[in-house]
């Protein structure tokens, strides 16, 4: 039982630097979640632009026929 506890502590000590790094990244993740609505708006605008380009290409092809 003691050996299992020591192995768990050794594994936890290996994970501590990664946990510290993750806590450094948390403010940036919170900032990224604030940017999500803007990213959604940007993707919507890109889809609208692609749809407009597709419509223009269809209209251009129809005028050539």
DSSP file (Angstrom, degrees, kcal/mol; ACC not computed):
  #  RESIDUE AA STRUCTURE BP1 BP2  ACC     N-H-->O    O-->H-N    N-H-->O    O-->H-N    TCO  KAPPA ALPHA  PHI   PSI    X-CA   Y-CA   Z-CA
    1    1 A X     >        0   0    0      0, 0.0     4,-2.0     0, 0.0     5,-0.1   0.000 360.0 360.0 360.0 -41.2    0.0    0.0    0.0
    2    2 A X  H  >  +     0   0    0      1,-0.2     4,-2.4     2,-0.2     5,-0.2   0.880 360.0  53.3 -65.6 -37.2    2.8    2.4    0.9
    3    3 A X  H  > S+     0   0    0      2,-0.2     4,-2.3     1,-0.2    -1,-0.2   0.892 107.6  51.0 -64.6 -39.4    4.5    1.6   -2.5
    4    4 A X  H  > S+     0   0    0      2,-0.2     4,-2.1     1,-0.2    -1,-0.2   0.897 110.3  49.4 -64.3 -40.5    1.3    2.5   -4.3
    5    5 A X  H  X S+     0   0    0     -4,-2.0     4,-2.2     2,-0.2    -2,-0.2   0.897 110.7  49.8 -64.9 -41.1    1.1    5.8   -2.5
    6    6 A X  H  X S+     0   0    0     -4,-2.4     4,-2.3     2,-0.2    -2,-0.2   0.881 110.1  50.8 -66.1 -37.8    4.7    6.6   -3.3
    7    7 A X  H  X S+     0   0    0     -4,-2.3     4,-2.3     2,-0.2    -2,-0.2   0.895 109.8  50.4 -66.1 -38.9    4.2    5.8   -6.9
    8    8 A X  H  X S+     0   0    0     -4,-2.1     4,-2.3     2,-0.2    -2,-0.2   0.901 110.9  48.9 -65.3 -40.2    1.1    8.1   -7.0
    9    9 A X  H  X S+     0   0    0     -4,-2.2     4,-2.2     2,-0.2    -2,-0.2   0.886 110.3  51.2 -65.9 -38.6    3.2   10.9   -5.4
   10   10 A X  H  X S+     0   0    0     -4,-2.3     4,-1.3     2,-0.2    -2,-0.2   0.909 111.3  47.6 -64.6 -41.2    6.0   10.4   -7.9
   11   11 A X  H  X S+     0   0    0     -4,-2.3     4,-1.3     1,-0.2    -2,-0.2   0.904 111.0  51.3 -65.6 -40.7    3.5   10.6  -10.7
   12   12 A X  H  X S+     0   0    0     -4,-2.3     4,-1.2     1,-0.2    -2,-0.2   0.877 106.5  54.2 -64.1 -37.0    1.9   13.7   -9.2
   13   13 A X  H  < S+     0   0    0     -4,-2.2     4,-0.5     1,-0.2    -1,-0.2   0.808 106.2  53.1 -68.9 -27.2    5.3   15.3   -8.9
   14   14 A X  H  < S+     0   0    0     -4,-1.3     4,-0.4     1,-0.2    -1,-0.2   0.818 110.5  47.8 -72.1 -29.7    5.9   14.7  -12.6
   15   15 A X  H  X S+     0   0    0     -4,-1.3     4,-2.1     1,-0.2     3,-0.3   0.660  89.7  84.4 -84.7 -16.4    2.6   16.4  -13.4
   16   16 A X  H  X S+     0   0    0     -4,-1.2     4,-2.4     1,-0.2     5,-0.2   0.889  87.2  51.1 -59.6 -43.5    3.1   19.5  -11.3
   17   17 A X  H  > S+     0   0    0     -4,-0.5     4,-2.1    -3,-0.2    -1,-0.2   0.895 111.3  49.5 -61.4 -35.8    5.2   21.5  -13.9
   18   18 A X  H  > S+     0   0    0     -4,-0.4     4,-2.2    -3,-0.3    -1,-0.2   0.873 109.7  50.9 -69.7 -35.3    2.5   20.9  -16.5
   19   19 A X  H  X S+     0   0    0     -4,-2.1     4,-2.0     2,-0.2    -2,-0.2   0.889 109.1  51.2 -66.9 -38.1   -0.2   22.0  -14.0
   20   20 A X  H  X S+     0   0    0     -4,-2.4     4,-1.3     2,-0.2    -2,-0.2   0.906 110.4  49.1 -64.3 -40.2    1.8   25.2  -13.4
   21   21 A X  H  X S+     0   0    0     -4,-2.1     4,-1.3     1,-0.2    -2,-0.2   0.889 108.7  53.6 -64.8 -38.7    2.0   25.8  -17.1
   22   22 A X  H  X S+     0   0    0     -4,-2.2     4,-0.9     1,-0.2    -1,-0.2   0.881 105.5  53.1 -64.6 -37.4   -1.7   25.3  -17.5
   23   23 A X  H  < S+     0   0    0     -4,-2.0     4,-0.5     1,-0.2    -1,-0.2   0.814 106.0  54.1 -69.0 -27.5   -2.4   27.8  -14.8
   24   24 A X  H  < S+     0   0    0     -4,-1.3     4,-0.4     1,-0.2     3,-0.3   0.816 109.0  49.5 -70.5 -29.0   -0.3   30.3  -16.7
   25   25 A X  H  X S+     0   0    0     -4,-1.3     4,-2.1     1,-0.2     3,-0.3   0.636  87.6  86.8 -84.0 -14.1   -2.4   29.7  -19.8
   26   26 A X  H  X S+     0   0    0     -4,-0.9     4,-2.3     1,-0.2     5,-0.2   0.886  86.1  50.6 -59.2 -43.3   -5.8   30.1  -18.0
   27   27 A X  H  > S+     0   0    0     -4,-0.5     4,-2.1    -3,-0.3    -1,-0.2   0.896 111.1  50.2 -61.8 -35.6   -6.0   33.9  -18.5
   28   28 A X  H  > S+     0   0    0     -4,-0.4     4,-2.2    -3,-0.3    -1,-0.2   0.875 109.2  51.2 -68.6 -36.2   -5.2   33.5  -22.2
   29   29 A X  H  X S+     0   0    0     -4,-2.1     4,-1.8     2,-0.2    -1,-0.2   0.888 109.3  50.4 -66.6 -37.8   -8.0   30.9  -22.5
   30   30 A X  H  X S+     0   0    0     -4,-2.3     4,-1.1     2,-0.2    -2,-0.2   0.898 110.7  49.4 -65.4 -39.2  -10.4   33.3  -20.8
   31   31 A X  H  X S+     0   0    0     -4,-2.1     4,-1.1     1,-0.2     3,-0.2   0.882 108.1  54.1 -65.6 -37.8   -9.4   36.0  -23.3
   32   32 A X  H  X S+     0   0    0     -4,-2.2     4,-0.6     1,-0.2     3,-0.2   0.863 103.5  55.4 -65.4 -35.1   -9.9   33.6  -26.1
   33   33 A X  H  < S+     0   0    0     -4,-1.8     3,-0.4     1,-0.2     4,-0.4   0.812 103.9  55.0 -68.8 -27.0  -13.4   32.8  -25.0
   34   34 A X  H  < S+     0   0    0     -4,-1.1     3,-0.4    -3,-0.2     4,-0.3   0.816 106.7  51.8 -69.9 -28.9  -14.1   36.5  -25.1
   35   35 A X  H  X S+     0   0    0     -4,-1.1     4,-2.0    -3,-0.2     3,-0.4   0.583  84.7  91.0 -82.7 -10.0  -13.0   36.5  -28.8
   36   36 A X  H  X S+     0   0    0     -4,-0.6     4,-2.4    -3,-0.4     5,-0.2   0.881  82.4  52.3 -58.8 -42.6  -15.3   33.6  -29.8
   37   37 A X  H  > S+     0   0    0     -3,-0.4     4,-2.2    -4,-0.4    -1,-0.2   0.892 110.1  50.3 -61.1 -34.9  -18.3   35.8  -30.8
   38   38 A X  H  > S+     0   0    0     -3,-0.4     4,-2.3    -4,-0.3    -1,-0.2   0.875 109.5  50.7 -68.7 -35.9  -16.0   37.8  -33.1
   39   39 A X  H  X S+     0   0    0     -4,-2.0     4,-2.4     2,-0.2    -2,-0.2   0.881 109.4  50.9 -67.5 -37.3  -14.7   34.6  -34.6
   40   40 A X  H  X S+     0   0    0     -4,-2.4     4,-2.2     2,-0.2    -2,-0.2   0.917 111.0  48.3 -63.9 -42.2  -18.2   33.4  -35.2
   41   41 A X  H  X S+     0   0    0     -4,-2.2     4,-2.4     1,-0.2    -2,-0.2   0.899 110.9  51.1 -64.2 -40.2  -19.0   36.7  -36.9
   42   42 A X  H  X S+     0   0    0     -4,-2.3     4,-2.2     2,-0.2    -2,-0.2   0.908 110.5  47.8 -65.0 -41.5  -15.9   36.4  -39.0
   43   43 A X  H  X S+     0   0    0     -4,-2.4     4,-2.4     2,-0.2    -1,-0.2   0.883 110.8  52.2 -67.9 -35.7  -16.7   32.9  -40.1
   44   44 A X  H  X S+     0   0    0     -4,-2.2     4,-2.4     2,-0.2    -2,-0.2   0.921 109.9  48.8 -63.2 -42.7  -20.2   34.0  -41.0
   45   45 A X  H  X S+     0   0    0     -4,-2.4     4,-2.3     2,-0.2    -2,-0.2   0.878 110.2  51.4 -65.2 -36.9  -18.9   36.8  -43.1
   46   46 A X  H  X S+     0   0    0     -4,-2.2     4,-2.6     2,-0.2    -1,-0.2   0.919 110.3  48.8 -65.4 -42.5  -16.5   34.5  -44.9
   47   47 A X  H  X S+     0   0    0     -4,-2.4     4,-2.3     1,-0.2    -2,-0.2   0.900 111.4  49.7 -63.9 -39.6  -19.4   32.1  -45.7
   48   48 A X  H  X S+     0   0    0     -4,-2.4     4,-2.3     2,-0.2    -1,-0.2   0.897 110.8  49.9 -65.0 -39.2  -21.5   35.0  -47.0
   49   49 A X  H  X S+     0   0    0     -4,-2.3     4,-2.4     2,-0.2    -2,-0.2   0.916 111.1  48.7 -64.2 -43.3  -18.6   36.2  -49.1
   50   50 A X  H  X S+     0   0    0     -4,-2.6     4,-2.3     2,-0.2    -2,-0.2   0.889 111.2  50.2 -63.9 -38.6  -18.1   32.7  -50.5
   51   51 A X  H  X S+     0   0    0     -4,-2.3     4,-2.4     2,-0.2    -2,-0.2   0.899 110.7  49.6 -66.0 -39.6  -21.9   32.4  -51.2
   52   52 A X  H  X S+     0   0    0     -4,-2.3     4,-2.5     2,-0.2    -2,-0.2   0.904 111.0  49.2 -65.8 -40.5  -21.8   35.8  -53.0
   53   53 A X  H  X S+     0   0    0     -4,-2.4     4,-2.3     2,-0.2    -2,-0.2   0.890 111.0  50.2 -65.5 -38.5  -18.8   34.7  -55.1
   54   54 A X  H  X S+     0   0    0     -4,-2.3     4,-2.1     2,-0.2    -2,-0.2   0.913 111.2  48.8 -64.5 -42.4  -20.5   31.5  -56.0
   55   55 A X  H  X S+     0   0    0     -4,-2.4     4,-2.5     1,-0.2    -2,-0.2   0.912 111.5  49.6 -63.7 -42.7  -23.6   33.4  -57.0
   56   56 A X  H  X S+     0   0    0     -4,-2.5     4,-2.5     1,-0.2    -1,-0.2   0.891 110.3  50.1 -63.8 -39.1  -21.6   35.8  -59.1
   57   57 A X  H  X S+     0   0    0     -4,-2.3     4,-2.2     2,-0.2    -1,-0.2   0.880 111.0  49.2 -68.6 -35.6  -19.8   32.9  -60.9
   58   58 A X  H  X S+     0   0    0     -4,-2.1     4,-2.1     2,-0.2    -2,-0.2   0.915 112.9  47.5 -67.0 -42.4  -23.1   31.3  -61.6
   59   59 A X  H  X S+     0   0    0     -4,-2.5     4,-1.9     2,-0.2    -2,-0.2   0.892 111.8  50.2 -65.3 -38.9  -24.5   34.5  -63.0
   60   60 A X  H  X S+     0   0    0     -4,-2.5     4,-1.2     1,-0.2    -1,-0.2   0.896 111.3  48.4 -66.2 -39.3  -21.4   35.1  -65.1
   61   61 A X  H  X S+     0   0    0     -4,-2.2     4,-0.9     1,-0.2    -1,-0.2   0.865 109.9  52.9 -67.7 -35.0  -21.6   31.5  -66.5
   62   62 A X  H  < S+     0   0    0     -4,-2.1     3,-0.3     1,-0.2    -2,-0.2   0.855 107.2  51.2 -69.6 -33.9  -25.3   32.1  -67.3
   63   63 A X  H  < S+     0   0    0     -4,-1.9    -1,-0.2     1,-0.2    -2,-0.2   0.782 105.9  56.1 -74.1 -24.8  -24.5   35.3  -69.2
   64   64 A X  H  <        0   0    0     -4,-1.2    -1,-0.2     1,-0.2    -2,-0.2   0.747 360.0 360.0 -76.2 -22.3  -21.9   33.5  -71.3
   65   65 A X     <        0   0    0     -4,-0.9    -1,-0.2    -3,-0.3    -2,-0.2   0.482 360.0 360.0 -78.9 360.0  -24.4   30.8  -72.4
